[in-house]
Amino acid sequence: MIAIILSTCLVNDPGVCREQIIPLASEISAVRCVMTAPPHVAQWNAEHPEWRVVRWQCRPTTERDT
Protein backbone atom coordinates (compact mmCIF):
# COMPACT_ATOMS: atom_id res chain seq x y z
CA MET A 1 0.00 0.00 0.00
CA ILE A 2 1.22 3.50 -0.87
CA ALA A 3 0.70 6.36 1.59
CA ILE A 4 1.50 10.05 1.79
CA ILE A 5 4.04 10.59 4.55
CA LEU A 6 4.06 14.10 6.00
CA SER A 7 6.95 15.50 7.99
CA THR A 8 5.34 18.07 10.29
CA CYS A 9 6.51 20.41 13.02
CA LEU A 10 4.59 22.43 15.58
CA VAL A 11 4.16 26.06 14.52
CA ASN A 12 4.83 27.35 18.07
CA ASP A 13 7.72 24.94 18.75
CA PRO A 14 9.53 24.00 15.51
CA GLY A 15 11.76 21.59 17.42
CA VAL A 16 8.79 19.26 17.97
CA CYS A 17 8.27 17.29 14.78
CA ARG A 18 6.27 14.20 13.87
CA GLU A 19 5.61 12.00 10.91
CA GLN A 20 1.96 11.78 9.85
CA ILE A 21 0.63 9.09 7.51
CA ILE A 22 -2.24 9.57 5.09
CA PRO A 23 -3.16 6.12 3.75
CA LEU A 24 -4.42 5.85 0.19
CA ALA A 25 -6.40 3.18 -1.62
CA SER A 26 -4.38 0.01 -2.13
CA GLU A 27 -4.53 0.20 -5.92
CA ILE A 28 -2.87 3.64 -6.09
CA SER A 29 0.58 3.61 -7.72
CA ALA A 30 3.50 5.71 -6.52
CA VAL A 31 3.21 7.94 -9.59
CA ARG A 32 -0.52 8.46 -9.02
CA CYS A 33 0.18 9.21 -5.36
CA VAL A 34 2.59 12.01 -6.30
CA MET A 35 0.04 13.44 -8.75
CA THR A 36 -2.86 13.40 -6.27
CA ALA A 37 -1.02 14.21 -3.03
CA PRO A 38 -1.17 18.06 -3.00
CA PRO A 39 -4.92 18.29 -2.20
CA HIS A 40 -4.52 15.67 0.57
CA VAL A 41 -1.58 17.59 2.03
CA ALA A 42 -3.51 20.88 1.86
CA GLN A 43 -6.55 19.33 3.54
CA TRP A 44 -4.46 17.84 6.35
CA ASN A 45 -2.72 21.18 6.83
CA ALA A 46 -6.06 23.04 7.00
CA GLU A 47 -7.39 20.55 9.57
CA HIS A 48 -4.26 20.84 11.75
CA PRO A 49 -3.36 24.57 11.91
CA GLU A 50 -1.04 24.07 14.89
CA TRP A 51 1.25 21.95 12.68
CA ARG A 52 3.29 22.96 9.64
CA VAL A 53 4.04 20.50 6.85
CA VAL A 54 7.75 20.81 6.12
CA ARG A 55 7.98 17.94 3.61
CA TRP A 56 5.90 15.16 2.14
CA GLN A 57 6.56 12.05 0.11
CA CYS A 58 4.78 8.99 -1.22
CA ARG A 59 6.13 5.65 -0.10
CA PRO A 60 5.02 2.09 0.59
CA THR A 61 3.63 1.37 4.04
CA THR A 62 2.16 -1.62 5.82
CA GLU A 63 -1.17 -1.90 7.60
CA ARG A 64 0.74 -1.58 10.88
CA ASP A 65 2.11 1.86 9.90
CA THR A 66 -1.31 3.47 9.45
PDB file of N, CA, C, O and CB in Angstrom:
ATOM      1  N   MET A   1       0.844  -1.168   0.000  1.00  0.00           N
ATOM      2  CA  MET A   1       0.000   0.000   0.000  1.00  0.00           C
ATOM      3  C   MET A   1       0.897   1.241   0.000  1.00  0.00           C
ATOM      4  O   MET A   1       1.903   1.294   0.706  1.00  0.00           O
ATOM      5  CB  MET A   1      -0.964  -0.007   1.220  1.00  0.00           C
ATOM      6  N   ILE A   2       0.516   2.229  -0.798  1.00  0.00           N
ATOM      7  CA  ILE A   2       1.223   3.504  -0.868  1.00  0.00           C
ATOM      8  C   ILE A   2       0.508   4.499   0.038  1.00  0.00           C
ATOM      9  O   ILE A   2      -0.721   4.509   0.106  1.00  0.00           O
ATOM     10  CB  ILE A   2       1.298   4.035  -2.338  1.00  0.00           C
ATOM     11  N   ALA A   3       1.270   5.328   0.729  1.00  0.00           N
ATOM     12  CA  ALA A   3       0.701   6.364   1.591  1.00  0.00           C
ATOM     13  C   ALA A   3       1.477   7.657   1.397  1.00  0.00           C
ATOM     14  O   ALA A   3       2.618   7.655   0.933  1.00  0.00           O
ATOM     15  CB  ALA A   3       0.726   5.928   3.084  1.00  0.00           C
ATOM     16  N   ILE A   4       0.835   8.756   1.760  1.00  0.00           N
ATOM     17  CA  ILE A   4       1.503  10.049   1.788  1.00  0.00           C
ATOM     18  C   ILE A   4       2.079  10.202   3.191  1.00  0.00           C
ATOM     19  O   ILE A   4       1.353  10.112   4.181  1.00  0.00           O
ATOM     20  CB  ILE A   4       0.517  11.238   1.420  1.00  0.00           C
ATOM     21  N   ILE A   5       3.363  10.430   3.268  1.00  0.00           N
ATOM     22  CA  ILE A   5       4.041  10.592   4.549  1.00  0.00           C
ATOM     23  C   ILE A   5       4.369  12.073   4.700  1.00  0.00           C
ATOM     24  O   ILE A   5       5.101  12.640   3.889  1.00  0.00           O
ATOM     25  CB  ILE A   5       5.340   9.699   4.642  1.00  0.00           C
ATOM     26  N   LEU A   6       3.825  12.692   5.738  1.00  0.00           N
ATOM     27  CA  LEU A   6       4.063  14.103   6.005  1.00  0.00           C
ATOM     28  C   LEU A   6       5.090  14.243   7.114  1.00  0.00           C
ATOM     29  O   LEU A   6       4.997  13.572   8.142  1.00  0.00           O
ATOM     30  CB  LEU A   6       2.753  14.823   6.381  1.00  0.00           C
ATOM     31  N   SER A   7       6.044  15.092   6.913  1.00  0.00           N
ATOM     32  CA  SER A   7       6.949  15.502   7.993  1.00  0.00           C
ATOM     33  C   SER A   7       6.404  16.834   8.485  1.00  0.00           C
ATOM     34  O   SER A   7       6.365  17.809   7.735  1.00  0.00           O
ATOM     35  CB  SER A   7       8.477  15.617   7.508  1.00  0.00           C
ATOM     36  N   THR A   8       5.982  16.873   9.754  1.00  0.00           N
ATOM     37  CA  THR A   8       5.335  18.065  10.287  1.00  0.00           C
ATOM     38  C   THR A   8       6.023  18.530  11.563  1.00  0.00           C
ATOM     39  O   THR A   8       6.592  17.732  12.308  1.00  0.00           O
ATOM     40  CB  THR A   8       3.854  17.797  10.553  1.00  0.00           C
ATOM     41  N   CYS A   9       5.961  19.839  11.800  1.00  0.00           N
ATOM     42  CA  CYS A   9       6.514  20.415  13.022  1.00  0.00           C
ATOM     43  C   CYS A   9       5.493  21.388  13.601  1.00  0.00           C
ATOM     44  O   CYS A   9       4.737  22.025  12.867  1.00  0.00           O
ATOM     45  CB  CYS A   9       7.880  21.130  12.748  1.00  0.00           C
ATOM     46  N   LEU A  10       5.483  21.491  14.926  1.00  0.00           N
ATOM     47  CA  LEU A  10       4.586  22.432  15.580  1.00  0.00           C
ATOM     48  C   LEU A  10       4.950  23.854  15.177  1.00  0.00           C
ATOM     49  O   LEU A  10       6.127  24.209  15.119  1.00  0.00           O
ATOM     50  CB  LEU A  10       4.643  22.270  17.111  1.00  0.00           C
ATOM     51  N   VAL A  11       3.939  24.662  14.902  1.00  0.00           N
ATOM     52  CA  VAL A  11       4.158  26.059  14.522  1.00  0.00           C
ATOM     53  C   VAL A  11       4.816  26.816  15.672  1.00  0.00           C
ATOM     54  O   VAL A  11       5.760  27.574  15.449  1.00  0.00           O
ATOM     55  CB  VAL A  11       2.824  26.736  14.124  1.00  0.00           C
ATOM     56  N   ASN A  12       4.329  26.621  16.904  1.00  0.00           N
ATOM     57  CA  ASN A  12       4.833  27.353  18.067  1.00  0.00           C
ATOM     58  C   ASN A  12       6.115  26.771  18.665  1.00  0.00           C
ATOM     59  O   ASN A  12       6.747  27.407  19.509  1.00  0.00           O
ATOM     60  CB  ASN A  12       3.778  27.391  19.121  1.00  0.00           C
ATOM     61  N   ASP A  13       6.498  25.580  18.238  1.00  0.00           N
ATOM     62  CA  ASP A  13       7.720  24.942  18.751  1.00  0.00           C
ATOM     63  C   ASP A  13       8.324  24.085  17.643  1.00  0.00           C
ATOM     64  O   ASP A  13       8.165  22.865  17.650  1.00  0.00           O
ATOM     65  CB  ASP A  13       7.421  24.074  20.026  1.00  0.00           C
ATOM     66  N   PRO A  14       9.019  24.715  16.687  1.00  0.00           N
ATOM     67  CA  PRO A  14       9.527  24.004  15.513  1.00  0.00           C
ATOM     68  C   PRO A  14      10.460  22.837  15.824  1.00  0.00           C
ATOM     69  O   PRO A  14      10.757  22.041  14.933  1.00  0.00           O
ATOM     70  CB  PRO A  14      10.239  24.962  14.637  1.00  0.00           C
ATOM     71  N   GLY A  15      10.920  22.717  17.045  1.00  0.00           N
ATOM     72  CA  GLY A  15      11.761  21.592  17.418  1.00  0.00           C
ATOM     73  C   GLY A  15      10.978  20.318  17.661  1.00  0.00           C
ATOM     74  O   GLY A  15      11.562  19.238  17.756  1.00  0.00           O
ATOM     75  N   VAL A  16       9.649  20.433  17.764  1.00  0.00           N
ATOM     76  CA  VAL A  16       8.787  19.263  17.974  1.00  0.00           C
ATOM     77  C   VAL A  16       8.214  18.867  16.616  1.00  0.00           C
ATOM     78  O   VAL A  16       7.368  19.565  16.057  1.00  0.00           O
ATOM     79  CB  VAL A  16       7.634  19.566  19.020  1.00  0.00           C
ATOM     80  N   CYS A  17       8.684  17.747  16.103  1.00  0.00           N
ATOM     81  CA  CYS A  17       8.269  17.293  14.775  1.00  0.00           C
ATOM     82  C   CYS A  17       7.756  15.855  14.852  1.00  0.00           C
ATOM     83  O   CYS A  17       8.163  15.072  15.710  1.00  0.00           O
ATOM     84  CB  CYS A  17       9.444  17.398  13.768  1.00  0.00           C
ATOM     85  N   ARG A  18       6.858  15.539  13.937  1.00  0.00           N
ATOM     86  CA  ARG A  18       6.269  14.199  13.867  1.00  0.00           C
ATOM     87  C   ARG A  18       6.065  13.810  12.414  1.00  0.00           C
ATOM     88  O   ARG A  18       5.999  14.654  11.520  1.00  0.00           O
ATOM     89  CB  ARG A  18       4.927  14.137  14.639  1.00  0.00           C
ATOM     90  N   GLU A  19       5.969  12.531  12.213  1.00  0.00           N
ATOM     91  CA  GLU A  19       5.610  11.997  10.912  1.00  0.00           C
ATOM     92  C   GLU A  19       4.132  11.636  10.952  1.00  0.00           C
ATOM     93  O   GLU A  19       3.681  10.955  11.873  1.00  0.00           O
ATOM     94  CB  GLU A  19       6.491  10.759  10.536  1.00  0.00           C
ATOM     95  N   GLN A  20       3.385  12.084   9.969  1.00  0.00           N
ATOM     96  CA  GLN A  20       1.961  11.777   9.848  1.00  0.00           C
ATOM     97  C   GLN A  20       1.777  10.926   8.595  1.00  0.00           C
ATOM     98  O   GLN A  20       2.465  11.133   7.595  1.00  0.00           O
ATOM     99  CB  GLN A  20       1.087  13.088   9.783  1.00  0.00           C
ATOM    100  N   ILE A  21       0.867   9.987   8.646  1.00  0.00           N
ATOM    101  CA  ILE A  21       0.632   9.086   7.514  1.00  0.00           C
ATOM    102  C   ILE A  21      -0.791   9.248   7.022  1.00  0.00           C
ATOM    103  O   ILE A  21      -1.743   9.135   7.795  1.00  0.00           O
ATOM    104  CB  ILE A  21       0.902   7.615   7.907  1.00  0.00           C
ATOM    105  N   ILE A  22      -0.933   9.517   5.727  1.00  0.00           N
ATOM    106  CA  ILE A  22      -2.245   9.572   5.086  1.00  0.00           C
ATOM    107  C   ILE A  22      -2.332   8.349   4.173  1.00  0.00           C
ATOM    108  O   ILE A  22      -1.734   8.342   3.097  1.00  0.00           O
ATOM    109  CB  ILE A  22      -2.456  10.930   4.277  1.00  0.00           C
ATOM    110  N   PRO A  23      -3.061   7.324   4.585  1.00  0.00           N
ATOM    111  CA  PRO A  23      -3.161   6.119   3.748  1.00  0.00           C
ATOM    112  C   PRO A  23      -4.002   6.393   2.506  1.00  0.00           C
ATOM    113  O   PRO A  23      -4.940   7.190   2.543  1.00  0.00           O
ATOM    114  CB  PRO A  23      -3.768   4.948   4.551  1.00  0.00           C
ATOM    115  N   LEU A  24      -3.664   5.739   1.431  1.00  0.00           N
ATOM    116  CA  LEU A  24      -4.417   5.849   0.187  1.00  0.00           C
ATOM    117  C   LEU A  24      -4.968   4.481  -0.180  1.00  0.00           C
ATOM    118  O   LEU A  24      -4.606   3.474   0.428  1.00  0.00           O
ATOM    119  CB  LEU A  24      -3.531   6.411  -0.957  1.00  0.00           C
ATOM    120  N   ALA A  25      -5.836   4.450  -1.165  1.00  0.00           N
ATOM    121  CA  ALA A  25      -6.400   3.182  -1.624  1.00  0.00           C
ATOM    122  C   ALA A  25      -5.278   2.252  -2.084  1.00  0.00           C
ATOM    123  O   ALA A  25      -4.275   2.707  -2.634  1.00  0.00           O
ATOM    124  CB  ALA A  25      -7.418   3.416  -2.772  1.00  0.00           C
ATOM    125  N   SER A  26      -5.446   0.985  -1.863  1.00  0.00           N
ATOM    126  CA  SER A  26      -4.380   0.013  -2.130  1.00  0.00           C
ATOM    127  C   SER A  26      -3.978  -0.063  -3.599  1.00  0.00           C
ATOM    128  O   SER A  26      -2.856  -0.464  -3.908  1.00  0.00           O
ATOM    129  CB  SER A  26      -4.813  -1.349  -1.668  1.00  0.00           C
ATOM    130  N   GLU A  27      -4.860   0.311  -4.495  1.00  0.00           N
ATOM    131  CA  GLU A  27      -4.528   0.196  -5.923  1.00  0.00           C
ATOM    132  C   GLU A  27      -3.815   1.433  -6.485  1.00  0.00           C
ATOM    133  O   GLU A  27      -3.507   1.476  -7.676  1.00  0.00           O
ATOM    134  CB  GLU A  27      -5.792  -0.054  -6.717  1.00  0.00           C
ATOM    135  N   ILE A  28      -3.552   2.427  -5.651  1.00  0.00           N
ATOM    136  CA  ILE A  28      -2.865   3.645  -6.092  1.00  0.00           C
ATOM    137  C   ILE A  28      -1.373   3.350  -6.306  1.00  0.00           C
ATOM    138  O   ILE A  28      -0.722   2.750  -5.451  1.00  0.00           O
ATOM    139  CB  ILE A  28      -3.055   4.794  -5.051  1.00  0.00           C
ATOM    140  N   SER A  29      -0.850   3.774  -7.444  1.00  0.00           N
ATOM    141  CA  SER A  29       0.579   3.606  -7.716  1.00  0.00           C
ATOM    142  C   SER A  29       1.354   4.775  -7.121  1.00  0.00           C
ATOM    143  O   SER A  29       0.766   5.785  -6.734  1.00  0.00           O
ATOM    144  CB  SER A  29       0.846   3.496  -9.242  1.00  0.00           C
ATOM    145  N   ALA A  30       2.664   4.635  -7.052  1.00  0.00           N
ATOM    146  CA  ALA A  30       3.501   5.708  -6.521  1.00  0.00           C
ATOM    147  C   ALA A  30       3.392   6.965  -7.377  1.00  0.00           C
ATOM    148  O   ALA A  30       3.361   8.078  -6.852  1.00  0.00           O
ATOM    149  CB  ALA A  30       4.960   5.254  -6.437  1.00  0.00           C
ATOM    150  N   VAL A  31       3.335   6.788  -8.686  1.00  0.00           N
ATOM    151  CA  VAL A  31       3.210   7.944  -9.591  1.00  0.00           C
ATOM    152  C   VAL A  31       1.876   8.644  -9.371  1.00  0.00           C
ATOM    153  O   VAL A  31       1.821   9.872  -9.301  1.00  0.00           O
ATOM    154  CB  VAL A  31       3.344   7.503 -11.072  1.00  0.00           C
ATOM    155  N   ARG A  32       0.821   7.881  -9.264  1.00  0.00           N
ATOM    156  CA  ARG A  32      -0.518   8.459  -9.019  1.00  0.00           C
ATOM    157  C   ARG A  32      -0.551   9.159  -7.664  1.00  0.00           C
ATOM    158  O   ARG A  32      -1.181  10.208  -7.525  1.00  0.00           O
ATOM    159  CB  ARG A  32      -1.617   7.358  -9.077  1.00  0.00           C
ATOM    160  N   CYS A  33       0.113   8.595  -6.679  1.00  0.00           N
ATOM    161  CA  CYS A  33       0.183   9.209  -5.357  1.00  0.00           C
ATOM    162  C   CYS A  33       0.796  10.606  -5.457  1.00  0.00           C
ATOM    163  O   CYS A  33       0.257  11.564  -4.903  1.00  0.00           O
ATOM    164  CB  CYS A  33       1.004   8.325  -4.391  1.00  0.00           C
ATOM    165  N   VAL A  34       1.913  10.719  -6.158  1.00  0.00           N
ATOM    166  CA  VAL A  34       2.585  12.011  -6.299  1.00  0.00           C
ATOM    167  C   VAL A  34       1.673  13.011  -7.003  1.00  0.00           C
ATOM    168  O   VAL A  34       1.654  14.190  -6.648  1.00  0.00           O
ATOM    169  CB  VAL A  34       3.908  11.853  -7.077  1.00  0.00           C
ATOM    170  N   MET A  35       0.925  12.553  -7.990  1.00  0.00           N
ATOM    171  CA  MET A  35       0.044  13.445  -8.745  1.00  0.00           C
ATOM    172  C   MET A  35      -1.152  13.906  -7.921  1.00  0.00           C
ATOM    173  O   MET A  35      -1.627  15.026  -8.107  1.00  0.00           O
ATOM    174  CB  MET A  35      -0.440  12.753 -10.005  1.00  0.00           C
ATOM    175  N   THR A  36      -1.644  13.071  -7.022  1.00  0.00           N
ATOM    176  CA  THR A  36      -2.860  13.404  -6.267  1.00  0.00           C
ATOM    177  C   THR A  36      -2.589  13.868  -4.839  1.00  0.00           C
ATOM    178  O   THR A  36      -3.526  14.223  -4.124  1.00  0.00           O
ATOM    179  CB  THR A  36      -3.770  12.210  -6.229  1.00  0.00           C
ATOM    180  N   ALA A  37      -1.348  13.873  -4.415  1.00  0.00           N
ATOM    181  CA  ALA A  37      -1.019  14.213  -3.028  1.00  0.00           C
ATOM    182  C   ALA A  37      -1.303  15.664  -2.629  1.00  0.00           C
ATOM    183  O   ALA A  37      -1.797  15.880  -1.523  1.00  0.00           O
ATOM    184  CB  ALA A  37       0.416  13.926  -2.790  1.00  0.00           C
ATOM    185  N   PRO A  38      -1.021  16.670  -3.460  1.00  0.00           N
ATOM    186  CA  PRO A  38      -1.169  18.058  -2.999  1.00  0.00           C
ATOM    187  C   PRO A  38      -2.519  18.405  -2.352  1.00  0.00           C
ATOM    188  O   PRO A  38      -2.518  19.078  -1.321  1.00  0.00           O
ATOM    189  CB  PRO A  38      -0.953  18.966  -4.150  1.00  0.00           C
ATOM    190  N   PRO A  39      -3.667  17.984  -2.897  1.00  0.00           N
ATOM    191  CA  PRO A  39      -4.924  18.289  -2.196  1.00  0.00           C
ATOM    192  C   PRO A  39      -5.038  17.603  -0.832  1.00  0.00           C
ATOM    193  O   PRO A  39      -5.604  18.172   0.101  1.00  0.00           O
ATOM    194  CB  PRO A  39      -6.099  17.883  -3.058  1.00  0.00           C
ATOM    195  N   HIS A  40      -4.504  16.383  -0.714  1.00  0.00           N
ATOM    196  CA  HIS A  40      -4.523  15.674   0.572  1.00  0.00           C
ATOM    197  C   HIS A  40      -3.655  16.407   1.599  1.00  0.00           C
ATOM    198  O   HIS A  40      -4.032  16.553   2.762  1.00  0.00           O
ATOM    199  CB  HIS A  40      -4.031  14.214   0.397  1.00  0.00           C
ATOM    200  N   VAL A  41      -2.492  16.859   1.146  1.00  0.00           N
ATOM    201  CA  VAL A  41      -1.580  17.589   2.031  1.00  0.00           C
ATOM    202  C   VAL A  41      -2.228  18.899   2.468  1.00  0.00           C
ATOM    203  O   VAL A  41      -2.169  19.258   3.644  1.00  0.00           O
ATOM    204  CB  VAL A  41      -0.223  17.862   1.325  1.00  0.00           C
ATOM    205  N   ALA A  42      -2.844  19.612   1.532  1.00  0.00           N
ATOM    206  CA  ALA A  42      -3.507  20.878   1.858  1.00  0.00           C
ATOM    207  C   ALA A  42      -4.667  20.673   2.828  1.00  0.00           C
ATOM    208  O   ALA A  42      -4.854  21.473   3.745  1.00  0.00           O
ATOM    209  CB  ALA A  42      -4.012  21.552   0.584  1.00  0.00           C
ATOM    210  N   GLN A  43      -5.438  19.620   2.638  1.00  0.00           N
ATOM    211  CA  GLN A  43      -6.550  19.335   3.543  1.00  0.00           C
ATOM    212  C   GLN A  43      -6.043  19.020   4.943  1.00  0.00           C
ATOM    213  O   GLN A  43      -6.577  19.530   5.927  1.00  0.00           O
ATOM    214  CB  GLN A  43      -7.389  18.169   3.012  1.00  0.00           C
ATOM    215  N   TRP A  44      -5.012  18.180   5.038  1.00  0.00           N
ATOM    216  CA  TRP A  44      -4.459  17.842   6.347  1.00  0.00           C
ATOM    217  C   TRP A  44      -3.959  19.106   7.026  1.00  0.00           C
ATOM    218  O   TRP A  44      -4.201  19.314   8.215  1.00  0.00           O
ATOM    219  CB  TRP A  44      -3.317  16.805   6.217  1.00  0.00           C
ATOM    220  N   ASN A  45      -3.273  19.939   6.284  1.00  0.00           N
ATOM    221  CA  ASN A  45      -2.724  21.181   6.832  1.00  0.00           C
ATOM    222  C   ASN A  45      -3.835  22.099   7.336  1.00  0.00           C
ATOM    223  O   ASN A  45      -3.698  22.710   8.396  1.00  0.00           O
ATOM    224  CB  ASN A  45      -1.883  21.905   5.773  1.00  0.00           C
ATOM    225  N   ALA A  46      -4.925  22.202   6.593  1.00  0.00           N
ATOM    226  CA  ALA A  46      -6.059  23.037   7.002  1.00  0.00           C
ATOM    227  C   ALA A  46      -6.729  22.497   8.263  1.00  0.00           C
ATOM    228  O   ALA A  46      -7.219  23.271   9.086  1.00  0.00           O
ATOM    229  CB  ALA A  46      -7.084  23.131   5.869  1.00  0.00           C
ATOM    230  N   GLU A  47      -6.753  21.184   8.415  1.00  0.00           N
ATOM    231  CA  GLU A  47      -7.388  20.555   9.571  1.00  0.00           C
ATOM    232  C   GLU A  47      -6.496  20.549  10.812  1.00  0.00           C
ATOM    233  O   GLU A  47      -6.970  20.262  11.912  1.00  0.00           O
ATOM    234  CB  GLU A  47      -7.780  19.140   9.227  1.00  0.00           C
ATOM    235  N   HIS A  48      -5.226  20.860  10.647  1.00  0.00           N
ATOM    236  CA  HIS A  48      -4.260  20.842  11.754  1.00  0.00           C
ATOM    237  C   HIS A  48      -3.438  22.133  11.735  1.00  0.00           C
ATOM    238  O   HIS A  48      -2.240  22.090  11.456  1.00  0.00           O
ATOM    239  CB  HIS A  48      -3.322  19.593  11.657  1.00  0.00           C
ATOM    240  N   PRO A  49      -4.061  23.280  12.025  1.00  0.00           N
ATOM    241  CA  PRO A  49      -3.363  24.573  11.908  1.00  0.00           C
ATOM    242  C   PRO A  49      -2.195  24.750  12.882  1.00  0.00           C
ATOM    243  O   PRO A  49      -1.344  25.615  12.672  1.00  0.00           O
ATOM    244  CB  PRO A  49      -4.344  25.687  12.123  1.00  0.00           C
ATOM    245  N   GLU A  50      -2.145  23.945  13.937  1.00  0.00           N
ATOM    246  CA  GLU A  50      -1.044  24.065  14.888  1.00  0.00           C
ATOM    247  C   GLU A  50       0.232  23.386  14.380  1.00  0.00           C
ATOM    248  O   GLU A  50       1.298  23.534  14.978  1.00  0.00           O
ATOM    249  CB  GLU A  50      -1.449  23.468  16.229  1.00  0.00           C
ATOM    250  N   TRP A  51       0.121  22.649  13.285  1.00  0.00           N
ATOM    251  CA  TRP A  51       1.253  21.947  12.681  1.00  0.00           C
ATOM    252  C   TRP A  51       1.582  22.562  11.324  1.00  0.00           C
ATOM    253  O   TRP A  51       0.705  23.095  10.644  1.00  0.00           O
ATOM    254  CB  TRP A  51       0.947  20.437  12.532  1.00  0.00           C
ATOM    255  N   ARG A  52       2.845  22.482  10.941  1.00  0.00           N
ATOM    256  CA  ARG A  52       3.293  22.964   9.636  1.00  0.00           C
ATOM    257  C   ARG A  52       3.919  21.781   8.895  1.00  0.00           C
ATOM    258  O   ARG A  52       4.790  21.093   9.428  1.00  0.00           O
ATOM    259  CB  ARG A  52       4.316  24.161   9.780  1.00  0.00           C
ATOM    260  N   VAL A  53       3.471  21.560   7.678  1.00  0.00           N
ATOM    261  CA  VAL A  53       4.043  20.497   6.850  1.00  0.00           C
ATOM    262  C   VAL A  53       5.354  21.028   6.277  1.00  0.00           C
ATOM    263  O   VAL A  53       5.365  22.021   5.549  1.00  0.00           O
ATOM    264  CB  VAL A  53       3.048  20.047   5.701  1.00  0.00           C
ATOM    265  N   VAL A  54       6.446  20.365   6.607  1.00  0.00           N
ATOM    266  CA  VAL A  54       7.755  20.807   6.119  1.00  0.00           C
ATOM    267  C   VAL A  54       8.218  19.989   4.910  1.00  0.00           C
ATOM    268  O   VAL A  54       9.092  20.418   4.157  1.00  0.00           O
ATOM    269  CB  VAL A  54       8.791  20.710   7.237  1.00  0.00           C
ATOM    270  N   ARG A  55       7.618  18.803   4.737  1.00  0.00           N
ATOM    271  CA  ARG A  55       7.984  17.942   3.611  1.00  0.00           C
ATOM    272  C   ARG A  55       6.946  16.844   3.499  1.00  0.00           C
ATOM    273  O   ARG A  55       6.326  16.475   4.497  1.00  0.00           O
ATOM    274  CB  ARG A  55       9.417  17.341   3.788  1.00  0.00           C
ATOM    275  N   TRP A  56       6.750  16.324   2.315  1.00  0.00           N
ATOM    276  CA  TRP A  56       5.896  15.157   2.137  1.00  0.00           C
ATOM    277  C   TRP A  56       6.496  14.270   1.057  1.00  0.00           C
ATOM    278  O   TRP A  56       7.267  14.718   0.210  1.00  0.00           O
ATOM    279  CB  TRP A  56       4.446  15.574   1.771  1.00  0.00           C
ATOM    280  N   GLN A  57       6.121  13.007   1.113  1.00  0.00           N
ATOM    281  CA  GLN A  57       6.557  12.046   0.109  1.00  0.00           C
ATOM    282  C   GLN A  57       5.562  10.902   0.022  1.00  0.00           C
ATOM    283  O   GLN A  57       4.782  10.675   0.947  1.00  0.00           O
ATOM    284  CB  GLN A  57       7.963  11.513   0.434  1.00  0.00           C
ATOM    285  N   CYS A  58       5.592  10.205  -1.062  1.00  0.00           N
ATOM    286  CA  CYS A  58       4.783   8.990  -1.215  1.00  0.00           C
ATOM    287  C   CYS A  58       5.722   7.802  -1.065  1.00  0.00           C
ATOM    288  O   CYS A  58       6.795   7.761  -1.667  1.00  0.00           O
ATOM    289  CB  CYS A  58       4.027   8.954  -2.610  1.00  0.00           C
ATOM    290  N   ARG A  59       5.302   6.839  -0.253  1.00  0.00           N
ATOM    291  CA  ARG A  59       6.127   5.646  -0.098  1.00  0.00           C
ATOM    292  C   ARG A  59       5.269   4.478   0.369  1.00  0.00           C
ATOM    293  O   ARG A  59       4.189   4.674   0.926  1.00  0.00           O
ATOM    294  CB  ARG A  59       7.279   5.901   0.896  1.00  0.00           C
ATOM    295  N   PRO A  60       5.753   3.273   0.140  1.00  0.00           N
ATOM    296  CA  PRO A  60       5.018   2.091   0.588  1.00  0.00           C
ATOM    297  C   PRO A  60       4.935   2.039   2.120  1.00  0.00           C
ATOM    298  O   PRO A  60       5.874   2.414   2.821  1.00  0.00           O
ATOM    299  CB  PRO A  60       5.688   0.813   0.051  1.00  0.00           C
ATOM    300  N   THR A  61       3.816   1.578   2.605  1.00  0.00           N
ATOM    301  CA  THR A  61       3.628   1.367   4.040  1.00  0.00           C
ATOM    302  C   THR A  61       2.956   0.012   4.239  1.00  0.00           C
ATOM    303  O   THR A  61       2.525  -0.634   3.284  1.00  0.00           O
ATOM    304  CB  THR A  61       2.774   2.520   4.682  1.00  0.00           C
ATOM    305  N   THR A  62       2.881  -0.393   5.476  1.00  0.00           N
ATOM    306  CA  THR A  62       2.159  -1.615   5.818  1.00  0.00           C
ATOM    307  C   THR A  62       0.923  -1.222   6.603  1.00  0.00           C
ATOM    308  O   THR A  62       0.793  -0.071   7.020  1.00  0.00           O
ATOM    309  CB  THR A  62       3.055  -2.605   6.634  1.00  0.00           C
ATOM    310  N   GLU A  63       0.026  -2.153   6.806  1.00  0.00           N
ATOM    311  CA  GLU A  63      -1.175  -1.899   7.605  1.00  0.00           C
ATOM    312  C   GLU A  63      -0.794  -1.417   9.007  1.00  0.00           C
ATOM    313  O   GLU A  63      -1.491  -0.592   9.598  1.00  0.00           O
ATOM    314  CB  GLU A  63      -2.045  -3.174   7.694  1.00  0.00           C
ATOM    315  N   ARG A  64       0.297  -1.931   9.523  1.00  0.00           N
ATOM    316  CA  ARG A  64       0.739  -1.585  10.875  1.00  0.00           C
ATOM    317  C   ARG A  64       1.158  -0.119  10.979  1.00  0.00           C
ATOM    318  O   ARG A  64       1.032   0.478  12.049  1.00  0.00           O
ATOM    319  CB  ARG A  64       1.897  -2.485  11.295  1.00  0.00           C
ATOM    320  N   ASP A  65       1.656   0.474   9.887  1.00  0.00           N
ATOM    321  CA  ASP A  65       2.106   1.861   9.900  1.00  0.00           C
ATOM    322  C   ASP A  65       0.963   2.861  10.016  1.00  0.00           C
ATOM    323  O   ASP A  65       1.151   3.949  10.559  1.00  0.00           O
ATOM    324  CB  ASP A  65       2.894   2.148   8.660  1.00  0.00           C
ATOM    325  N   THR A  66      -0.203   2.516   9.521  1.00  0.00           N
ATOM    326  CA  THR A  66      -1.310   3.470   9.450  1.00  0.00           C
ATOM    327  C   THR A  66      -2.137   3.548  10.686  1.00  0.00           C
ATOM    328  O   THR A  66      -3.096   4.318  10.740  1.00  0.00           O
ATOM    329  CB  THR A  66      -2.181   3.139   8.331  1.00  0.00           C
TER     330      THR A  66
END
